[in-house]
Amino acid sequence: MVRLQPNFVHWKWWQQRMNLARNDFFQFGRPECLALGGAPRYAISLDNELLRGSSGLSESFGSPCLASQEDFEIGKVELWGLV
Protein backbone atom coordinates (compact mmCIF):
# COMPACT_ATOMS: atom_id res chain seq x y z
CA MET A 1 0.00 0.00 0.00
CA VAL A 2 1.38 3.43 -0.96
CA ARG A 3 0.66 7.05 -0.07
CA LEU A 4 2.24 9.65 -2.35
CA GLN A 5 1.35 12.93 -0.60
CA PRO A 6 2.34 14.81 1.50
CA ASN A 7 5.36 12.48 1.35
CA PHE A 8 5.99 9.03 -0.12
CA VAL A 9 5.34 6.18 2.34
CA HIS A 10 4.72 2.49 1.64
CA TRP A 11 3.47 -0.36 3.80
CA LYS A 12 4.12 -4.04 3.08
CA TRP A 13 1.73 -6.88 3.76
CA TRP A 14 1.92 -7.80 7.46
CA GLN A 15 2.96 -11.40 6.80
CA GLN A 16 5.94 -10.22 4.75
CA ARG A 17 7.02 -7.74 7.43
CA MET A 18 6.40 -9.73 10.58
CA ASN A 19 6.20 -13.36 9.42
CA LEU A 20 2.71 -13.38 10.90
CA ALA A 21 -0.52 -14.33 9.19
CA ARG A 22 -2.66 -11.34 10.26
CA ASN A 23 -4.93 -11.62 7.23
CA ASP A 24 -4.71 -11.81 3.48
CA PHE A 25 -7.38 -9.32 2.40
CA PHE A 26 -5.55 -7.81 -0.58
CA GLN A 27 -8.45 -7.04 -2.90
CA PHE A 28 -12.21 -7.08 -2.61
CA GLY A 29 -14.71 -6.35 -5.33
CA ARG A 30 -18.46 -6.44 -5.66
CA PRO A 31 -20.95 -4.46 -7.76
CA GLU A 32 -21.10 -1.60 -5.23
CA CYS A 33 -17.38 -1.14 -4.45
CA LEU A 34 -13.72 -1.95 -5.04
CA ALA A 35 -11.45 -2.17 -1.99
CA LEU A 36 -7.88 -3.01 -0.95
CA GLY A 37 -6.76 -4.27 2.45
CA GLY A 38 -9.03 -4.98 5.37
CA ALA A 39 -9.72 -5.43 9.08
CA PRO A 40 -10.97 -3.38 10.80
CA ARG A 41 -11.48 -1.10 7.75
CA TYR A 42 -10.34 -1.15 4.15
CA ALA A 43 -7.01 0.55 3.46
CA ILE A 44 -8.90 2.22 0.62
CA SER A 45 -12.28 1.64 -1.00
CA LEU A 46 -14.01 3.27 -3.98
CA ASP A 47 -17.74 3.26 -4.67
CA ASN A 48 -19.15 1.83 -7.91
CA GLU A 49 -19.41 5.27 -9.55
CA LEU A 50 -15.84 6.22 -8.54
CA LEU A 51 -17.22 9.37 -6.91
CA ARG A 52 -16.64 8.63 -3.21
CA GLY A 53 -14.11 6.67 -1.23
CA SER A 54 -13.03 5.82 2.29
CA SER A 55 -9.83 4.82 4.02
CA GLY A 56 -9.00 3.56 7.49
CA LEU A 57 -6.64 1.46 9.58
CA SER A 58 -5.85 -1.73 7.68
CA GLU A 59 -4.34 -4.73 9.44
CA SER A 60 -3.47 -6.24 6.05
CA PHE A 61 -0.80 -3.59 5.55
CA GLY A 62 -0.50 -1.97 8.99
CA SER A 63 -1.40 1.31 7.29
CA PRO A 64 -3.26 4.25 8.82
CA CYS A 65 -5.95 6.22 7.02
CA LEU A 66 -4.39 7.09 3.63
CA ALA A 67 -6.49 10.21 3.00
CA SER A 68 -6.85 13.51 4.83
CA GLN A 69 -10.13 12.19 6.28
CA GLU A 70 -11.76 8.74 6.40
CA ASP A 71 -14.56 9.56 3.92
CA PHE A 72 -13.74 11.63 0.84
CA GLU A 73 -14.88 12.65 -2.64
CA ILE A 74 -12.79 11.44 -5.56
CA GLY A 75 -11.39 14.01 -8.00
CA LYS A 76 -9.51 11.68 -10.37
CA VAL A 77 -8.83 7.96 -10.61
CA GLU A 78 -5.77 6.41 -12.21
CA LEU A 79 -5.61 2.63 -12.55
CA TRP A 80 -2.55 0.68 -13.61
CA GLY A 81 -2.19 -2.85 -14.89
CA LEU A 82 1.01 -4.84 -15.17
CA VAL A 83 1.25 -7.38 -17.95
N, C-alpha and C positions, 0 to 999 in steps of 0.2 A: 504494500500500500504506500502511496506517495502523496506528499503535499508539496506543491511548488511555491506557494506564496504564504506568508511574507518571506520565508526562506525555505530552501529545499531540505526536506526530511523524508526518510523512508523507514518503513517498518517491515520486518520479515515475518513470515508465518511463525507462530509461537513454537511449533514443534521443531522447526529448523534452528531457532535461537536457543531454546531451552532443553531440547531433547525430551519434551513433554507432549503428550497428545491432548492439548486443551480442547480443540475441536478442529474440524476440517471444513468449515463453512466458507468456501472460497467464493462461489457464485450462486445466486438464486434468481430464478426468473419465473414469472407467471404473467398472465395477461395484464394485470394492473401495475406491475413494477419490475424493475431490474435492480438487484442489490449485490454488494460484495461484502464479505466478512459477516460476522454475526456474534451474538451472545455478549452482552445483553441487548445490544442494538446493532444494526448494520453499520459497518464502517462508512458506507455511503449507499444510498438508494435513490433511484429516480422513478418518478411516476410514469405511467404509460404514455402520457402526452409530452414527456420531457420538459415540463413546465415547472415542476416543483421537486425538491429533493430533501433528504434529511441525512444527518450524520451523527454518530454517537460513539461511545466507547465500544471497541470491538475486541473481544478476547482472541479472535482468530489471528489478529496482527498485533495486539497490544497497543493499538493506536487510540488516541483521544478523538474528540470531535474534529473533523478535518475542515470544517467551514467556520465562519465567524459566529454562526449560531446554529443550533441543531436543525431547525427547519428553515429552508431558504427557497427563493425563486431562482430558476436557472436562466442565465443570460445566453449562453452558448454551450453546445455539446460537441466534443471532438472524440471520436471513437477510432481506435487503431486495431488492426489485425495483423498478426505475424503469420507468414506463410512459409 
